[in-house]
Amino acid sequence: MSPTPLSEWQARFFSERVSERSSGPEGVYFREQVFGALSVLSEALPEVQSSLGASNFRYFVREFLSSTQVKDALGTGLVEPFLSFLEDRPELTTK
């Protein structure tokens, strides 16, 4: 049996642990995505963060990422989908 090339191992690791997030919501890579998204979204949407409060904002970012796959390294493409996600949250709608 020949050893697995490093590039194949890296591709499989990336697929299993980052793209598919098989490490789950408590996994390291998911938490890194949350921290990265928090940084991007809080900078892009300071009024939203202020209105929701820091802990609620963090909660909604985490919930959002549980159902959304980050597709760009910087996370800048998350702003509009996150705003749409918030619009659909029943606890945030005014009646």
VOMARLO-653397 format. One record per residue (C-alpha): chain; x, y, z. Coordinates in pm, whole numbers, plus 50000, padded with zeros to 5 digits. Example, Ala and Ser with C-alpha at 12.3 -4.5 7.8 and 13.67 -1.06 7.14 Angstrom:
<"A", <51230, 49550, 50780>> <"A", <51367, 49894, 50714>> 
END
This chain:
<"A", <50000, 50000, 50000>> <"A", <50147, 50332, 49896>> <"A", <50121, 50639, 50121>> <"A", <49850, 50894, 50049>> <"A", <49991, 51209, 49886>> <"A", <49972, 51516, 50105>> <"A", <49759, 51703, 49851>> <"A", <49498, 51425, 49856>> <"A", <49492, 51422, 50236>> <"A", <49455, 51801, 50245>> <"A", <49170, 51796, 49992>> <"A", <48986, 51525, 50186>> <"A", <49045, 51705, 50518>> <"A", <48919, 52034, 50374>> <"A", <48611, 51864, 50230>> <"A", <48524, 51678, 50551>> <"A", <48609, 51943, 50807>> <"A", <48549, 52274, 50634>> <"A", <48318, 52240, 50335>> <"A", <48091, 51978, 50489>> <"A", <48153, 52088, 50849>> <"A", <48137, 51729, 50971>> <"A", <48296, 51849, 51290>> <"A", <47951, 51989, 51370>> <"A", <47846, 52313, 51534>> <"A", <48093, 52259, 51817>> <"A", <48380, 52187, 51580>> <"A", <48682, 52410, 51549>> <"A", <48618, 52507, 51190>> <"A", <48257, 52600, 51248>> <"A", <48358, 52821, 51541>> <"A", <48625, 52985, 51325>> <"A", <48360, 53055, 51064>> <"A", <48139, 53210, 51333>> <"A", <48420, 53432, 51459>> <"A", <48509, 53538, 51105>> <"A", <48147, 53611, 51017>> <"A", <48100, 53806, 51339>> <"A", <48395, 54024, 51248>> <"A", <48274, 54086, 50893>> <"A", <47907, 54134, 50978>> <"A", <47960, 54353, 51284>> <"A", <48185, 54582, 51079>> <"A", <47942, 54589, 50785>> <"A", <47625, 54617, 50996>> <"A", <47706, 54811, 51314>> <"A", <47349, 54945, 51341>> <"A", <47204, 54593, 51329>> <"A", <47449, 54473, 51593>> <"A", <47367, 54769, 51813>> <"A", <46991, 54718, 51773>> <"A", <47006, 54348, 51852>> <"A", <47271, 54370, 52122>> <"A", <47604, 54184, 52108>> <"A", <47485, 53849, 52244>> <"A", <47171, 53839, 52024>> <"A", <47376, 53938, 51720>> <"A", <47621, 53657, 51795>> <"A", <47329, 53413, 51838>> <"A", <47177, 53505, 51501>> <"A", <47513, 53485, 51323>> <"A", <47563, 53135, 51465>> <"A", <47210, 53031, 51364>> <"A", <47262, 53176, 51019>> <"A", <47587, 52984, 50967>> <"A", <47423, 52662, 51080>> <"A", <47221, 52670, 50759>> <"A", <47456, 52862, 50528>> <"A", <47786, 52757, 50377>> <"A", <48048, 53032, 50359>> <"A", <48159, 53054, 49997>> <"A", <48424, 53323, 50002>> <"A", <48735, 53344, 50216>> <"A", <48665, 53695, 50343>> <"A", <48297, 53642, 50417>> <"A", <48196, 53965, 50246>> <"A", <47924, 53780, 50055>> <"A", <47743, 53711, 50384>> <"A", <47595, 54058, 50435>> <"A", <47288, 54033, 50209>> <"A", <47206, 53669, 50293>> <"A", <47236, 53751, 50664>> <"A", <46996, 54045, 50631>> <"A", <46750, 53820, 50445>> <"A", <46789, 53559, 50719>> <"A", <46704, 53820, 50984>> <"A", <46397, 53935, 50788>> <"A", <46262, 53580, 50799>> <"A", <46309, 53535, 51174>> <"A", <45965, 53541, 51342>> <"A", <46104, 53673, 51670>> <"A", <46228, 53984, 51490>> <"A", <45911, 54072, 51300>> <"A", <45694, 54351, 51430>> <"A", <45323, 54291, 51447>> 
END
